[in-house]
Amino acid sequence: MFDSPVVATLTIAAAGLLVCTPIVIAGLERGGKIDPALRGDLQRRYRSWLVLAPLMIVPVLLGAFFTIVAVGVLSLLCYRELARATGLFREKLISLLVVVGIVLVNFAALDNWYELFVALFPLTVGLIAAVAIFADRPKGYIQRVALGVLSFMLLGACLGHLSLFADDPNYRAILFWIVMSVELNDVFAYVSGKSFGHRKLAPHTSPNKTMGGALGALVLTTVLAAVVGHFVFRASEIDRPVHLLMLGLIISVVGQLGDLLISSIKRDLDIKDMGQTFPGHGGLLDRFDSLILVAPAVFYYVGYFRGIGNPAEYRLFTGG
């Protein structure tokens, strides 16, 4: 589990943060640095992470199989939230195809069958469009198909790239680095926005996000991701300042766009949260929205310059 110093260090750091956070919150409250409303918000976020952190860390530590299964379960639960919020769950056949597509995407990663993973997007999209015809309801056809395609694209094809990382020998360090950078990107945006954010970034989409928060996160995440990335990709083609800084920029910018993407959907539906998994603080999709676009962006950047996976490995279940 801890062959990589990066994995061991980040695991210890995550445990340390969970232990120290309530002490810091209490100190800020006694010092008059935060008001009761902000304290309550911070405490809710902390309680969420008490549940989320072990669920994110333990499967990756246990092995590639558990990592891929965990990503698959996360994708299905996020789709459940999206389907209920949009009403797509009423379209039984389309919803079934999305679920089957998500399962197959993660099976392809588990089988080390990259060609199937790539083929599943056009095949699933085409099948959704074709199957929707048989309902014989032309009115609303575009909306039903578009919702099905968007759901599979975001929660199957995009989020499924996290599973593909598990085919790489160094997957633990890479995934820990990605998740750490994405989650701290949110924290940096939150803290920077509270500290010096005044001008709204997208007031109609996400009223609480500010230009100051976005720029603060951009700078801090880029530097942090580049520094930690040096140890993750040591002695590889990626281990160059230009690549490390570019990856940091990608994670920060694309992560914030993923957050705004889900916010746009929520504003369109006129709802506050996608689910109630964490009472008063939203659902799984609200917590993992930034990873949706980051996963494929980082995968293909790293894949282009360094490669992902082990080409010598055979497909585990289907052979070849």
Secondary structure as UniProt FT lines:
FT   HELIX           5..30
FT   TURN            31..32
FT   HELIX           36..62
FT   HELIX           64..86
FT   HELIX           88..90
FT   HELIX           92..110
FT   TURN            111..112
FT   HELIX           114..131
FT   HELIX           132..135
FT   TURN            139..140
FT   HELIX           141..152
FT   HELIX           153..158
FT   TURN            159..160
FT   HELIX           161..165
FT   TURN            166..167
FT   TURN            169..170
FT   HELIX           171..196
FT   STRAND          200..202
FT   TURN            203..205
FT   STRAND          206..210
FT   HELIX           211..232
FT   TURN            234..235
FT   TURN            237..238
FT   HELIX           241..269
FT   TURN            279..280
FT   HELIX           284..305
FT   TURN            311..312
FT   TURN            316..318
//
